[in-house]
Amino acid sequence: GENEQKVVFPKNLLAKNLKEGDYISIDIKYDEIATKKAVAEIEELMKSLKNDNK
């Protein structure tokens, strides 16, 4: 259909019993906790780098 889109994934990331022509569904969602953690880590790294340059 119009909403379907072909995507190629490495075989090792897919279930072993899948075969050509099988349909799968993938749920991609925003991870707010992981994002906040990454931002905090980056901010700490930036602070550290700025302090090292003084």
PyMOL CGO cylinders between C-alpha atoms (Angstrom):
from pymol import cmd
from pymol.cgo import CYLINDER

trace = [
    CYLINDER, 0.00, 0.00, 0.00, 0.90, 3.66, 0.01, 0.3, 1, 1, 1, 1, 1, 1,
    CYLINDER, 0.90, 3.66, 0.01, 2.04, 3.53, 3.67, 0.3, 1, 1, 1, 1, 1, 1,
    CYLINDER, 2.04, 3.53, 3.67, 4.40, 0.60, 3.16, 0.3, 1, 1, 1, 1, 1, 1,
    CYLINDER, 4.40, 0.60, 3.16, 8.07, 1.21, 2.63, 0.3, 1, 1, 1, 1, 1, 1,
    CYLINDER, 8.07, 1.21, 2.63, 10.88, -1.22, 1.84, 0.3, 1, 1, 1, 1, 1, 1,
    CYLINDER, 10.88, -1.22, 1.84, 13.78, -1.16, 4.30, 0.3, 1, 1, 1, 1, 1, 1,
    CYLINDER, 13.78, -1.16, 4.30, 16.86, -3.40, 4.21, 0.3, 1, 1, 1, 1, 1, 1,
    CYLINDER, 16.86, -3.40, 4.21, 18.19, -4.64, 7.58, 0.3, 1, 1, 1, 1, 1, 1,
    CYLINDER, 18.19, -4.64, 7.58, 21.27, -6.75, 8.27, 0.3, 1, 1, 1, 1, 1, 1,
    CYLINDER, 21.27, -6.75, 8.27, 20.17, -10.38, 8.44, 0.3, 1, 1, 1, 1, 1, 1,
    CYLINDER, 20.17, -10.38, 8.44, 21.69, -10.87, 11.91, 0.3, 1, 1, 1, 1, 1, 1,
    CYLINDER, 21.69, -10.87, 11.91, 19.23, -8.30, 13.36, 0.3, 1, 1, 1, 1, 1, 1,
    CYLINDER, 19.23, -8.30, 13.36, 16.17, -10.21, 12.17, 0.3, 1, 1, 1, 1, 1, 1,
    CYLINDER, 16.17, -10.21, 12.17, 14.50, -13.32, 13.57, 0.3, 1, 1, 1, 1, 1, 1,
    CYLINDER, 14.50, -13.32, 13.57, 16.09, -16.49, 12.18, 0.3, 1, 1, 1, 1, 1, 1,
    CYLINDER, 16.09, -16.49, 12.18, 12.77, -17.94, 10.98, 0.3, 1, 1, 1, 1, 1, 1,
    CYLINDER, 12.77, -17.94, 10.98, 11.95, -14.99, 8.68, 0.3, 1, 1, 1, 1, 1, 1,
    CYLINDER, 11.95, -14.99, 8.68, 11.99, -15.57, 4.98, 0.3, 1, 1, 1, 1, 1, 1,
    CYLINDER, 11.99, -15.57, 4.98, 11.71, -13.37, 1.91, 0.3, 1, 1, 1, 1, 1, 1,
    CYLINDER, 11.71, -13.37, 1.91, 8.23, -11.94, 1.58, 0.3, 1, 1, 1, 1, 1, 1,
    CYLINDER, 8.23, -11.94, 1.58, 7.44, -12.09, 5.32, 0.3, 1, 1, 1, 1, 1, 1,
    CYLINDER, 7.44, -12.09, 5.32, 6.07, -8.93, 6.89, 0.3, 1, 1, 1, 1, 1, 1,
    CYLINDER, 6.07, -8.93, 6.89, 7.37, -7.55, 10.17, 0.3, 1, 1, 1, 1, 1, 1,
    CYLINDER, 7.37, -7.55, 10.17, 6.40, -4.53, 12.24, 0.3, 1, 1, 1, 1, 1, 1,
    CYLINDER, 6.40, -4.53, 12.24, 8.80, -2.19, 13.96, 0.3, 1, 1, 1, 1, 1, 1,
    CYLINDER, 8.80, -2.19, 13.96, 7.89, 0.27, 16.70, 0.3, 1, 1, 1, 1, 1, 1,
    CYLINDER, 7.89, 0.27, 16.70, 10.15, 3.33, 16.82, 0.3, 1, 1, 1, 1, 1, 1,
    CYLINDER, 10.15, 3.33, 16.82, 9.52, 5.73, 19.65, 0.3, 1, 1, 1, 1, 1, 1,
    CYLINDER, 9.52, 5.73, 19.65, 11.16, 8.64, 21.43, 0.3, 1, 1, 1, 1, 1, 1,
    CYLINDER, 11.16, 8.64, 21.43, 13.06, 7.64, 24.61, 0.3, 1, 1, 1, 1, 1, 1,
    CYLINDER, 13.06, 7.64, 24.61, 12.89, 10.70, 26.86, 0.3, 1, 1, 1, 1, 1, 1,
    CYLINDER, 12.89, 10.70, 26.86, 14.92, 9.15, 29.71, 0.3, 1, 1, 1, 1, 1, 1,
    CYLINDER, 14.92, 9.15, 29.71, 17.81, 8.07, 27.46, 0.3, 1, 1, 1, 1, 1, 1,
    CYLINDER, 17.81, 8.07, 27.46, 17.78, 11.48, 25.76, 0.3, 1, 1, 1, 1, 1, 1,
    CYLINDER, 17.78, 11.48, 25.76, 17.98, 13.35, 29.07, 0.3, 1, 1, 1, 1, 1, 1,
    CYLINDER, 17.98, 13.35, 29.07, 20.81, 11.07, 30.23, 0.3, 1, 1, 1, 1, 1, 1,
    CYLINDER, 20.81, 11.07, 30.23, 22.77, 11.67, 27.02, 0.3, 1, 1, 1, 1, 1, 1,
    CYLINDER, 22.77, 11.67, 27.02, 22.28, 15.45, 27.29, 0.3, 1, 1, 1, 1, 1, 1,
    CYLINDER, 22.28, 15.45, 27.29, 23.50, 15.41, 30.90, 0.3, 1, 1, 1, 1, 1, 1,
    CYLINDER, 23.50, 15.41, 30.90, 26.59, 13.38, 29.92, 0.3, 1, 1, 1, 1, 1, 1,
    CYLINDER, 26.59, 13.38, 29.92, 27.38, 15.78, 27.09, 0.3, 1, 1, 1, 1, 1, 1,
    CYLINDER, 27.38, 15.78, 27.09, 26.98, 18.79, 29.38, 0.3, 1, 1, 1, 1, 1, 1,
    CYLINDER, 26.98, 18.79, 29.38, 29.37, 17.25, 31.91, 0.3, 1, 1, 1, 1, 1, 1,
    CYLINDER, 29.37, 17.25, 31.91, 31.89, 16.49, 29.17, 0.3, 1, 1, 1, 1, 1, 1,
    CYLINDER, 31.89, 16.49, 29.17, 31.66, 20.07, 27.87, 0.3, 1, 1, 1, 1, 1, 1,
    CYLINDER, 31.66, 20.07, 27.87, 32.22, 21.43, 31.39, 0.3, 1, 1, 1, 1, 1, 1,
    CYLINDER, 32.22, 21.43, 31.39, 35.22, 19.14, 31.79, 0.3, 1, 1, 1, 1, 1, 1,
    CYLINDER, 35.22, 19.14, 31.79, 36.70, 20.24, 28.47, 0.3, 1, 1, 1, 1, 1, 1,
    CYLINDER, 36.70, 20.24, 28.47, 36.19, 23.92, 29.29, 0.3, 1, 1, 1, 1, 1, 1,
    CYLINDER, 36.19, 23.92, 29.29, 37.87, 23.48, 32.69, 0.3, 1, 1, 1, 1, 1, 1,
    CYLINDER, 37.87, 23.48, 32.69, 40.84, 21.67, 31.10, 0.3, 1, 1, 1, 1, 1, 1,
    CYLINDER, 40.84, 21.67, 31.10, 41.43, 24.62, 28.78, 0.3, 1, 1, 1, 1, 1, 1,
    CYLINDER, 41.43, 24.62, 28.78, 41.76, 27.18, 31.60, 0.3, 1, 1, 1, 1, 1, 1,
]
cmd.load_cgo(trace, "trace")
